């Protein structure tokens, strides 16, 4: 069970299917510096179930949820300035970032949060340190957690700059394969019918998984990247036309975490291939590059126009829009959404 709740948690080892999601979450648990996992998909695809299940595998077994209406002070904490002025000491009231240390910080509908709040989340997730400053007084504390953000793309999109800050991303979809749907439903019904008995049957697998995560974290620093790894990472990122170098760094870290999870003695190109999609899925720019190329002025002379052919006149003609251009939607204010 989750240390912060008496409610039974669906075991991570019992999750059916969702291989890409399970891999991404385990890699983030091994190396929190990956800066979290963004899970996008429609309702009912077990996004929150997977987040709670992962939290149970972490040292503190803690899951902290960030509500949509959270303020900056609720997130980062507060300082008692009056006490500092009166006694010279500083009293720090922990926020959600401090409470999530060594656990999971879960943000449902992260795309509906104000952008500055998401920026702060991602800054701390990447650095592992939260710094609170007010009127020339500052306080810092460790805040190493696995950030898991979920969103339904039908509601709103994240700005591209914020998307890039999430280390890994997984796009969930509805399951339309009958046998897989039956396996998922049967597992959930069995858990709901008797959570204690269901968890007891998964106890051995859960224990093995916890040991694998502990061993992976311990061996992470001993694994290094050789030139072939760097070359393949560069090739994949260049082919995807990503902006900047963050994708390269994340892919290297993710490949190392995967090698550690599998107890490998070295990082292989195969590890890079297996993490590439979760690193690039939210950063790819091939379509934009193709659209840009298609929109360049043509050097060829236009074909002569023949008015004798009905329907070929250019009146009412609309130039084709490049289908690959990404449309960035503005995040709707929370108050507007509720209204």
C-alpha positions as CSV (number, residue, x, y, z in Angstrom):
1,X,0.0,0.0,0.0
2,X,1.0,3.6,-0.5
3,X,2.7,4.9,2.7
4,X,0.6,8.1,2.5
5,X,-2.7,6.3,2.1
6,X,-4.5,3.3,3.5
7,X,-6.3,2.7,0.2
8,X,-4.9,-0.4,-1.6
9,X,-2.9,0.5,-4.7
10,X,-3.0,-1.5,-7.9
11,X,0.5,-3.2,-8.2
12,X,2.9,-1.9,-10.8
13,X,3.9,-5.5,-11.7
14,X,0.2,-6.3,-12.6
15,X,-0.2,-3.5,-15.1
16,X,-1.3,-5.2,-18.4
17,X,0.2,-4.0,-21.7
18,X,1.4,-0.4,-21.8
19,X,5.0,-1.4,-22.3
20,X,6.1,2.0,-23.3
21,X,4.5,3.7,-20.3
22,X,5.9,1.2,-17.8
23,X,9.4,1.5,-19.3
24,X,9.3,5.3,-19.2
25,X,8.1,5.4,-15.6
26,X,10.8,2.9,-14.4
27,X,13.5,4.9,-16.1
28,X,12.4,8.1,-14.5
29,X,12.4,6.3,-11.1
30,X,16.0,5.2,-11.7
31,X,17.2,8.7,-12.8
32,X,14.9,11.5,-11.6
33,X,17.2,13.9,-13.5
34,X,15.4,12.8,-16.7
35,X,12.9,15.5,-15.7
36,X,9.7,13.5,-15.5
37,X,7.3,11.8,-17.8
38,X,4.4,13.4,-19.7
39,X,1.5,11.0,-20.4
40,X,-1.0,12.1,-22.9
41,X,-4.1,10.2,-23.9
42,X,-7.9,10.0,-23.6
43,X,-9.8,9.4,-20.4
44,X,-9.8,5.8,-19.0
45,X,-6.3,4.8,-20.1
46,X,-5.0,4.1,-16.6
47,X,-2.7,7.1,-16.4
48,X,-3.4,7.8,-12.7
49,X,-3.3,4.1,-11.9
50,X,0.2,3.8,-13.3
51,X,1.4,6.9,-11.4
52,X,0.1,5.6,-8.0
53,X,1.6,2.1,-8.7
54,X,5.0,3.6,-9.4
55,X,5.0,5.7,-6.2
56,X,4.7,2.5,-4.2
57,X,8.0,1.3,-5.6
58,X,10.0,4.3,-4.5
59,X,11.9,4.7,-1.2
60,X,9.2,6.7,0.6
61,X,6.3,5.2,-1.3
62,X,4.8,8.7,-1.4
63,X,2.5,10.2,-4.0
64,X,1.7,13.9,-3.8
65,X,-0.9,15.3,-6.1
66,X,-0.9,18.9,-7.3
67,X,-4.4,20.3,-7.6
68,X,-5.3,22.5,-10.5
69,X,-6.0,25.5,-8.4
70,X,-2.7,25.4,-6.5
71,X,-0.9,28.6,-5.8
72,X,2.8,29.3,-6.1
73,X,3.1,29.2,-2.3
74,X,1.4,25.9,-2.1
75,X,3.8,24.5,-4.6
76,X,7.2,25.9,-3.4
77,X,6.5,26.7,0.3
78,X,6.6,29.9,2.3
79,X,9.0,31.8,4.5
80,X,8.0,33.6,7.7
81,X,9.5,37.0,7.1
82,X,8.2,38.6,10.3
83,X,10.0,36.0,12.4
84,X,13.2,36.7,10.4
85,X,12.9,40.4,11.1
86,X,12.1,39.9,14.7
87,X,14.4,37.0,15.8
88,X,16.8,36.6,12.9
89,X,15.6,33.1,12.2
90,X,13.7,31.8,9.3
91,X,10.7,29.5,9.5
92,X,10.0,27.5,6.3
93,X,6.6,26.0,5.7
94,X,7.1,23.2,3.2
95,X,5.1,23.1,0.0
96,X,4.2,20.2,-2.2
97,X,7.7,20.1,-3.7
98,X,9.2,19.3,-0.3
99,X,6.5,16.8,0.5
100,X,7.1,14.9,-2.7
101,X,10.9,14.4,-2.0
102,X,11.9,10.8,-2.8
103,X,8.4,10.1,-4.1
104,X,6.1,11.0,-7.0
105,X,4.7,14.4,-7.8
106,X,1.6,13.8,-9.8
107,X,0.0,16.5,-11.9
108,X,-3.2,15.6,-13.6
109,X,-4.2,17.9,-16.5
110,X,-0.8,19.6,-16.5
111,X,-1.8,21.4,-19.7
112,X,-4.4,23.4,-17.8
113,X,-1.9,24.8,-15.2
114,X,-0.5,28.3,-15.6
115,X,2.7,28.2,-17.6
116,X,4.8,29.9,-14.9
117,X,3.8,27.1,-12.4
118,X,4.7,24.4,-14.9
119,X,8.1,26.1,-15.4
120,X,8.8,26.0,-11.7
121,X,7.8,22.4,-11.5
122,X,10.2,21.4,-14.4
123,X,13.0,23.5,-13.0
124,X,13.0,21.7,-9.7
125,X,12.4,18.3,-11.3
126,X,15.6,18.8,-13.3
127,X,17.8,20.2,-10.6
128,X,16.5,18.3,-7.6
129,X,16.6,21.5,-5.5
130,X,13.9,24.0,-4.5
131,X,14.9,27.5,-3.6
132,X,12.4,29.8,-2.0
133,X,13.3,33.5,-1.9
134,X,11.5,36.4,-0.4
135,X,12.7,40.0,0.5
136,X,16.4,39.0,0.3
137,X,15.9,35.9,2.4
138,X,16.2,32.5,0.9
139,X,15.8,28.8,1.8
140,X,16.8,25.8,-0.2
141,X,16.0,22.1,0.3
142,X,16.3,18.8,-1.7
143,X,13.3,18.0,-3.8
144,X,14.2,14.9,-5.8
145,X,11.0,13.3,-7.1
146,X,9.6,11.7,-10.2
147,X,7.4,14.2,-11.9
148,X,4.5,12.6,-13.8
149,X,2.2,14.9,-15.8
150,X,-0.9,13.8,-17.6
151,X,-3.0,15.5,-20.2
152,X,-5.9,15.0,-22.6
153,X,-4.8,16.6,-25.9
154,X,-8.5,17.2,-26.8
155,X,-8.7,19.7,-24.0
156,X,-5.6,21.9,-24.5
157,X,-2.0,21.7,-25.6
158,X,1.2,22.5,-23.8
159,X,3.5,25.1,-25.4
160,X,6.3,23.6,-27.3
161,X,8.8,25.1,-24.9
162,X,7.2,23.3,-22.0
163,X,6.8,20.0,-23.9
164,X,10.6,20.0,-24.5
165,X,11.2,20.4,-20.8
166,X,9.6,17.0,-20.0
167,X,12.3,14.4,-20.4
168,X,10.1,11.5,-21.6
169,X,6.7,11.4,-23.1
170,X,4.2,8.6,-23.9
171,X,1.1,8.9,-26.0
172,X,-1.6,6.5,-24.8
173,X,-4.4,5.4,-27.0
174,X,-7.6,3.4,-26.6
175,X,-7.2,-0.4,-26.8
176,X,-9.2,-1.9,-29.7
177,X,-7.7,-5.4,-29.5
178,X,-10.2,-7.7,-27.9
179,X,-7.9,-10.0,-26.1
180,X,-5.9,-7.2,-24.6
181,X,-9.0,-5.4,-23.4
182,X,-10.2,-8.6,-21.8
183,X,-6.9,-9.0,-19.9
184,X,-7.0,-5.5,-18.6
185,X,-10.6,-5.7,-17.5
186,X,-10.1,-9.1,-15.8
187,X,-7.1,-7.8,-13.9
188,X,-9.1,-4.7,-12.7
189,X,-12.1,-6.8,-11.7
190,X,-10.0,-9.2,-9.7
191,X,-8.3,-6.3,-7.9
192,X,-11.6,-4.6,-7.1
193,X,-13.1,-7.8,-5.9
194,X,-10.4,-8.5,-3.3
195,X,-7.5,-6.0,-3.3
196,X,-5.7,-7.8,-0.5
197,X,-5.6,-11.2,-2.1
198,X,-4.7,-9.7,-5.5
199,X,-1.8,-7.8,-4.0
200,X,-0.7,-10.9,-2.2
201,X,-0.4,-12.8,-5.5
202,X,1.8,-10.0,-6.9
203,X,4.0,-9.6,-3.8
204,X,6.9,-11.6,-5.1
205,X,7.0,-9.8,-8.4
206,X,6.8,-6.4,-6.7
207,X,9.7,-7.3,-4.4
208,X,11.8,-8.4,-7.4
209,X,11.0,-5.1,-9.2
210,X,11.9,-3.0,-6.1
211,X,15.3,-4.9,-5.9
212,X,15.9,-4.2,-9.6
213,X,15.3,-0.5,-9.1
214,X,17.6,-0.3,-6.1
215,X,20.4,-2.1,-8.0
216,X,19.9,0.1,-11.1
217,X,20.2,3.3,-9.1
218,X,23.3,2.0,-7.4
219,X,25.0,1.0,-10.8
220,X,23.9,4.1,-12.7
221,X,27.1,6.1,-12.1
222,X,29.3,3.1,-13.2
223,X,27.9,3.1,-16.8
224,X,29.4,5.3,-19.4
225,X,28.7,6.2,-23.0
226,X,31.1,5.2,-25.8
227,X,31.4,6.9,-29.2
228,X,29.0,4.6,-31.0
229,X,26.3,5.6,-28.5
230,X,26.9,9.3,-29.0
231,X,26.9,8.8,-32.7
232,X,23.6,7.0,-32.8
233,X,21.9,9.5,-30.4
234,X,23.1,12.4,-32.6
235,X,21.8,10.7,-35.7
236,X,18.3,10.1,-34.3
237,X,18.0,13.6,-33.0
238,X,19.2,15.2,-36.2
239,X,16.7,13.0,-38.2
240,X,13.9,14.2,-35.9
241,X,14.9,17.9,-36.4
242,X,14.7,18.6,-32.7
243,X,15.5,22.0,-31.3
244,X,18.6,22.3,-29.1
245,X,20.5,19.6,-27.4
246,X,18.2,18.6,-24.6
247,X,16.9,15.6,-26.5
248,X,20.5,14.3,-26.9
249,X,21.2,14.6,-23.2
250,X,17.9,13.0,-22.2
251,X,18.4,10.1,-24.7
252,X,21.8,9.3,-23.3
253,X,20.5,9.4,-19.7
254,X,17.5,7.2,-20.6
255,X,19.7,4.6,-22.4
256,X,21.9,4.5,-19.4
257,X,19.0,4.0,-17.1
258,X,17.6,1.2,-19.2
259,X,21.0,-0.6,-19.3
260,X,21.1,-0.2,-15.5
261,X,17.6,-1.6,-15.1
262,X,18.5,-4.7,-17.1
263,X,21.7,-5.2,-15.2
264,X,23.8,-4.7,-18.4
265,X,27.6,-4.2,-18.0
266,X,27.6,-1.5,-20.7
267,X,25.3,0.7,-22.7
268,X,24.5,-0.6,-26.2
269,X,23.0,1.0,-29.2
270,X,20.0,-1.3,-28.7
271,X,19.3,0.6,-25.5
272,X,19.3,3.9,-27.4
273,X,16.9,2.5,-30.0
274,X,14.5,1.3,-27.3
275,X,14.2,4.7,-25.5
276,X,14.3,6.9,-28.6
277,X,10.6,7.1,-29.2
278,X,9.8,8.3,-25.6
279,X,12.5,10.9,-26.0
280,X,11.5,12.2,-29.4
281,X,7.7,11.7,-29.6
282,X,7.0,15.2,-28.2
283,X,10.0,16.8,-29.8
284,X,9.8,15.7,-33.5
285,X,9.9,18.4,-36.1
286,X,10.2,16.3,-39.3
287,X,6.7,17.4,-40.5
288,X,7.5,21.1,-39.8
289,X,10.7,20.8,-41.7
290,X,8.9,19.2,-44.7
291,X,6.3,21.9,-44.6
292,X,8.9,24.6,-44.5
293,X,10.6,23.0,-47.5
294,X,7.3,22.8,-49.3
295,X,6.5,26.5,-48.7
296,X,9.8,27.8,-50.2
297,X,9.2,29.8,-53.4
298,X,9.4,27.7,-56.5
299,X,12.0,28.5,-59.2
300,X,9.9,27.0,-61.9
301,X,7.7,29.1,-64.2
302,X,4.0,28.5,-63.5
303,X,2.1,26.6,-66.2
304,X,0.0,28.7,-68.6
305,X,-3.6,29.0,-67.6
306,X,-6.3,27.7,-69.9
307,X,-9.7,29.4,-69.5
308,X,-11.4,27.0,-71.9
309,X,-11.4,24.2,-69.3
310,X,-14.4,24.5,-66.9
311,X,-13.5,24.3,-63.3
312,X,-9.8,25.1,-63.9
313,X,-10.2,28.8,-63.3
314,X,-8.4,30.2,-60.3
315,X,-11.3,32.2,-59.0
316,X,-12.2,31.1,-55.5
317,X,-8.9,29.2,-55.3
318,X,-7.4,28.6,-51.8
319,X,-3.8,27.7,-51.6
320,X,-3.2,24.4,-49.8
321,X,-2.3,24.6,-46.1
322,X,0.7,22.6,-45.0
323,X,-0.8,19.6,-43.2
324,X,2.2,19.1,-41.0
325,X,2.3,22.5,-39.3
326,X,1.8,22.2,-35.6
327,X,-0.9,24.5,-34.2
328,X,-0.1,25.7,-30.7
329,X,-3.2,26.3,-28.7
330,X,-3.1,28.7,-25.8
331,X,-3.8,27.2,-22.4
332,X,-7.2,28.3,-21.2
333,X,-7.3,30.0,-17.8
334,X,-8.7,27.7,-15.1
335,X,-11.5,30.1,-14.2
336,X,-12.6,30.1,-17.8
337,X,-12.6,26.3,-18.0
338,X,-14.8,26.0,-15.0
339,X,-17.2,28.6,-16.3
